[in-house]
């Protein structure tokens, strides 16, 4: 990014509004139908009016302004208005608890909060700092003391000579990590690191104007922010906003995305849903890749992916079985590796021709290496400026050559392709003194239609074990049938594992792990340490010599 007069995302927005003012950009969905399409002209108008409102408040220069809302057209509009007015955008997960929201808002000294549709607003509002200004997005609460979006939009558009000017090293956003352990850290990104990531990713994926995407993963997560929000602003993609989990498939069919991004759990759930409906002969044809292109497209169209040029998978390792299954339908996936600290831009494989178990080579402009302990270290212009108000944590996160310590263990082959083994902190030691990386073992469970989520643990035990929750299909099985299936899988899996990795047992739980009960993060990753604590009593009751399947 060279020196610029206005924030790069704002510049791209204005360019699209000038060149294609009446082309739809942001699409709101309700009950599986389009309820409003915002053109580039309409988006710019609302952004400028919101920026004018922010300008009228005379906030301190470069104030932190937070967004606490589910994805919507106005999430993007408020984000752009923050930048147009010269402030710092701080996104919050819509499912964030009151305590963590309060911590985040106080930690960054937020001056104002855009509030949309969140979980339990009436309860959460009591935890907000008393001095915090509140603005409700159209989907937000109508509460006394909250400025409405209609009031904001009464402002005249902000004149061009009032647009904030920025420098490359100015802070654009502070993204608080979802926090699998401890309190979230505020990751500081400048306009330079954001611009580098978006520009290079767009060139790498060759996305184009009028590509269609659906927004459903939290926009407060760096992956959705980079791939959906910012790529759409830079390139001109049309964004459809999923209303809810219940309308997801209907919304997918309306959008017909040309590009679809998902975390491994979403790809798994879509596959399980299809498997439940497909006859055995079609499953076999998918498995041996003998489906015709027409058959594959027809099956993919049932879940809204008939027009997808490719799929993307990120945020966690995905199993080879999942990749192969979708390839059998004719949908090839690229895997991406990145983290909040490098704005999601690090490694990515090709759309087809990937290598089993490997993510891909380092992206253009990225350097990668392994530490002596096998930790993945990366360096690029996408790297964060640091952790907000935490110089000590920032300093300890880089090696002497300025490489960021990812916290992931990996292998890099002779061609520079990266395989992620798992989180350094997730690797545990058995009572036999052997180290076990749980992630690769957990990935093998993706091929079982009866299992929804899995956590392999076993610190201090002779052998590891697996706790699993059941999918909808699994919950419909009789106990004998379920036990038999899981036992057959356990036997086949252990035959492939090293002696110290072999699972002593699989424990099938009636419980479900959700964001609401605090057992998974907003990006659907398991909170391993929380699960270990939550099931400590159960683990203690399982005899170390027990082997087989336990239904609990």
N, C-alpha and C positions, 0 to 999 in steps of 0.2 A: 504493500500500500504506500503510495506516495502522499506527500502532504496534500490535504484536501480542504475545501472550504466548509463543506457540510458532511455529516456522517455518511459513509458509503451506502448503508442500506437506504437512507433517505434519498440519496442521489439516484439510486436505481429505481426507487418507487416513483420519483418525479419523472424520470425518463420514460417509464412505461406509461404513466398517465398522459404524457405529452404525445407519445407515438401511437398508443392504442387505447385511447381514453374510454371507449365503450365496450371493450372486451371484458368479459367476466373474470374476476380474480378470486374473490372469497365467496364460498357458497354455503349457506346455512341450510341444514336439513332438519326435518321434524316428521316423525311417524313414517320414515322411509320415503319422504317426498321433499323436493326442493321448495323452500318457503321464501328464500330471497337470494338473489345474486348481486354481490357488490362489484361494480365495475372498478377499473383502476381510477377513473375520475371520481367516483363516489368515495373510494377509500382515501384518496388524497384529501378530499374535502373534509371528511371527518377527522383525519389526522391533523390537519392544519387548525381546525377549530379546537380540538383537544389540546394541541400544543399552545394555542393562544390562551386557553384557560390556565394551563400550567405557568405560562409566562406572566399572567396577571397576578399570580400569587406572590411574586417576588421571592421565591425560595432561594436559599443560599446556592451559590454557583455549584454545579455538579452534585446536586443532592441525589441521594438514593431514593428511588421511587419503586415501590413493589407492586407486583401483580399476583393476586391470589384468586385464581379462577380456573375453571375447566376450559379446554380449548374452545375457541369460538372466533368468528371474524374480528370481534372487538378485542380479543387478546392481542392479535397482531396489530390492530389499529392503535391500541394504547401503548404497545411497545415502541412503535415507530414515533408516536407523539412524544414519548419520553426523550428519544434521541433528537428529534427535531427541536425540542425545547432546551437541549443541552444538558440533560441529566443522565443518571446512571440507572439502568434497568435491573431490577432484582426480582426474578421470578420465584414464586413459591408453589410447591405442589398443592393441588386442590384438596388432596386428602391429608394434608399436614395436620398434626394434632395442634390443639390450642397452645400447648406449652412450647412446642418447637416453632410454631409461628411467632409467638411472643419473643422467643430467643433470637430468631433470625431478624425480626424487625428491629429489635433493640440493638443487636450486634452491629448491624449496618447503619443504625441511626436513621431509619427511613422517615422521610418527611410526609409521605403520602402513600396511600394504598388504594389501588384499583381493585375492587372486590366484585367477583362474578358469582357464578354458581359453585359453591363449595359444600363440603360436608358439614352439616350441623352448624350453620351460621349463628343461630341464636345462642348456642353454647359457646362457640369460639369467640364471638365478638367481645365477651367479657374479659378475655385475656389480652386484648389489644392495648398498646400504650395509650394513655388518655389524651396525649397531645397529637396523636396521629390524625391527619386529614384523611377522610374517606370519600371515595368516588365510586358509585355503583355503575358497573357496566349494564347493558340492557338486560342481561340474565341475572343480575345481582339483586340483593335484597332491597326492598323498599322500607327503609328504617329511618326513624327520626335522626337528624344529625348527619345523614349521608347525602352528599350531593348526587343528584341523578344525572344520567347520561344526557337526558333531554336538556337539563340546565347547562351542562358543559357545551352542548352543541348550539346553544344560543349565542355563543361568542362568534364574532366575525373571524374569518380565516386569518391565520397568522401571516403578516406580510413577508415576502421573500427576504427583505432586508433584516428581518428579525430572526431568521433561521440561525440556530447556533452553529458556530464554527468549531471544528475539532482538529486535534493533532493526532497523528498515528498512535502515540503512546498514551493518549487519554483513555481513561477507563470507560468501556462501553457497557459492561454488564458484570455483575457478581452472581455467580451461579453456586448455590449451596448444594453440596453433595447430598444424596438421598440418605446417607448414613446407615450402612449395614452394621456399623459399630460406632458407639459414642455419638457425640453431638456433630451435626453437619459442619463442614468447613466451607468458608466463602472463597470460591475460586475466582480470581480477578482476571478478566480478559479485556484487552485493549481493542480499539478499533483495528489496529494492525493485525493482531492475532485472529480476530473474527474475519476480517477481509481476506487474509491469507487462506484460511480454512475453506471459506465458501467458494472463493475463486478457483482454488486448486481442485476441490472436490467436484465442482460443476464441470470442469474440463475433463476430469478423470472419468466421470460417469456419463458424460455427453448428454445430459438432460437438456431439454429444449423448451422453447416457448410453447405454451398451451399443452404441455404434458399435464396429465391429471394425477393428483395424489389425494389420499384421504388422511386427515389428521385425527388421530385417536389416542396415540401415546402421549403422555403429559408433555406439553410444550415447555414446561419448566426443566425437562431433561435435555441435556446437550444434544442428544441424537435427533430428537424431534425439532429442536431449535435450529440445528444446522441443516438437516436434510429436507425438512418440510418448510419451516418458516423462512429461513434466510435464503435457501436455494430458490424458493418461489419468488422472493423479492428480487433477487439478482437476475434470474433467468426468465421469469414470467410464467411459472407454472400455475395452473388453476387448482385451488385447494378446496376440497369438500370437508366439512366438519361433521364427524360422527356424533350423533346425539347421545347414544348410550350403548351399553353392552347388549341390551335387548334388541336394539335396532341395527346392530353392527352389520350383519349379512345383508339386510335390506339396503343399508346405506352404501355398502360396497357395490351392490348391483346398480344403484343409481349413479355412483361415481365412475365405475368401471376404470379403476386406476391404471394408468400406463406404467406406473412404477409403484411398487408396494414394499414398504419397510415394516419389519416385525421383529420382535424379540423371539428367541427359540420357543418359548412357551406358547406364543400365539400360533406360530407355524405348526406346532404339535397339536394344539386344540383344533385347528382347522382340519388337519389330517385325520384326527380321530373322528370328527364329525362326519367326514366323507366316508371313512371306513365303515361306519355304522350303517351306511345306506347302500354301499356298493356290493354287488354280487361277487361271488368268489372268482368267476372267470375274468371280471374286469380288474380285480385286485391282482390277479396273476399277470395280466397283460401289463399293468403298471410296473410290477416287480421286474419283469424281464424286458421292459421297454419295447413292447410290441404294439402299443397303442398307436393308432394313426393320429396325425396332427389334428384332424377334425374331431376325433373322439376326445383327445386331450383338452382341446379348447372348449368343447361342450361341457366336460366335467368341471373345468376351471371356471366357466361362466356361472355355474351354480353357486359359487361363492364370490362372484364378482371379479374374478381374475382372468377372464377370457381375453382381455385386451392388454394384459400386462406384458411389457417387453422383457422385464426381468424382476426378480424379487431381491430384496436385501435383508440380511440378517446381521444383527449386531447386539451389543450389550452383554452377551454371554456366549460361551461356546455352543455350537450346534452339532448334533450328531450326524455322522455320515449317512445313517439310515434316512434321516429327514431330507437331506440334500438329494439323495438318490431317488427317493419316492417322488418328490416334485419334478425332478428331471424326467422321470418316467411319464409324467403328465405333459412334459414339454415346457415346463417353467424352470428356467435355470436361475440359480441364486448366486449372488456375490456375497461373500462374507466380509465384514469390516471389523476392524479392531481400533479402538480409540477410547479415550476417557475424557472426563470433564476437563482435566488439566491440560489437554492439548486440543480442546474444542472438538473432540471426536475425530480428529484427522491424524491417522497414523499409518495403518496398513489396510490393504484391500486386495482381494483376489479378482481374477477375471470373471466375467459372467458365466462362462463355461470353460472347461479345461482346468478346473482347480485340482488341487492335490488333496487326497484324503487326509483329514486331520490338520491341514495347514490353512491358515487364514489367507496368506498371500505375502507378496513382497512389501517393503516399505514404500509408501506413497511418494510421489515426486516432492522433493524438498525436505524429506524426512530422513534422518540418520538413526540407525538402530544398532544396538549391540547388547551383549549379555554381560552381567557382572560375573565375578569369579564364582558366585553362589548360584548363577543361573537366572538372576532376575533380569527382566526385560528393561532396558534403558533406551529412551528415545529423546530426540532433539530436533526441533524445527522452529520456524517462526510462528507456528500455531501454539506454542507453549505458553502457558499462563504467565502473568506477571508475578504471581505469588498467591499466598493465602491471605485474605483480608485481615489486617491487624494481628498477624501471627508470623513475625519475622523468623522466629526459631523453627517453626514447622516448615516454613518455606526453605530455609537454609538446609535443613536435614533431608529435604526431598530431592536434592540435586547432588550429583557427584562432582568431583573436582573439575571435570571437563564441561560442566553445564548440562549434562544429560539428566532428564527427569527419571526418577526411580518409580516405575509403574506399580510395584507391589505384586506383579505377576511373574510367575516362573515360565520360562519358555525354552524353545529350541529353535535355532536358525540353521537351515541347511546350507549346502554349498552354493546354492543359487540365491540365497538371501531370503528364502521363504520362511515365515514365522509360524511356529506351532505353539499355541498357548496351552501350558500344562495345567495351570490353575493359580489361584491366589497363594502367594507365599504364606500369608497368615492362616490360610485354610488347611495347609498340609499339617497332618498330625502324626504323632508318634505312638505306635502300639506298645504294649507292655513287653514285647519281644525286641524292642529297640529299632523297629523298622518304620520308615516314613511312608505315608500313604497320601497321594494326591486325590482328593475325592471327586473333583470335577469330571475327569475322563470316565470314571465309573458311573457317575450319575447320568452322563450323556447316553449311556447304553440303554437306559430305561425308556428313552423316547420311542422305542419300537414296541412298547407294550401298550395296547389300547386300554388296559384296565387301570393304568397309573396316571395320575395327574402331576404330582410333584414328588420330588425325592431329595433326601438329604442323607449322605453317607457320613457316618461318624464312627468314632472308636478310639479316641485318645485314652491310653491307659488300659485298653482291653487287648486280649491276645489277637483278636481278628476284628476287622471293621464290620459294621452292620449297616443296613439301610432302613430308614424310616420312609414310608411312602403314604401319600394320600391317594384316594381313589377317584378316578374320573367318573363321569355319569354312567358310562358303560360298566365300569368296575362295580359301581354301587348297585347295579341291577343283577349282578351275578350271585348265585348261591354260594355259600361259604365253601362247600367242598370243591366246586368248580373253580372258584377264585384261588383257593389254596393250591390246587393242582397246577393251574396255569403259572402261578408265581413260583412254585417249586421247580417246574420244568425250566423256567427262565433262569432261576438261580443256579441250577445245575449246569446249564449251557454257558452262563456267564462265568462261573468259577473255572470252567475248563479253559477259558481264554486268559484269565488273570494270573499274575505272578503269585507265588505261594503266600507272600505277606499281604497281598491285596484281596485275596479270596474272602467273600462275605460269609460270616457265620450264619446270618439269617436276614430275612426281610420281614419287617414289622409293618403290616397294613393297618393304617389308622382310620377310624371313623371321622376324625377331625378334618377340617379344611383349613388351610393356611391362607390368610388374606391380608390385605393392607389394613383393614379395619381392626383385626385382632393383633396387629403388630408383628406378625411372623414373616411377612415378606415386605420388600420395599415398594415404593410407588412405581418402580420399573420392573416389578415382578421377580426380583431376585430374592432368594431365601436369605433370612438373617440367621446365619449358621450358629452364631454364639447364643442368640436368643432361643433358637430351637433346642440347643443342647441344654440350656438352663430350664426351659419349659418342660422338657421330657426327662429331666435328671432322675426323677423318682422311678419312672418306667424303665430307664436304662439300668438302674441299680437292681431292679427286680428281675431282669433277664439274666439267667445264669450264663456265665461266660462259656460254658460247654454246650449250650443249646445250639442246635443247628436246624435250619428248615424255615418254615413260614409261621408267623404268629399273627393272628387277627386280633386287633385290640380295639 
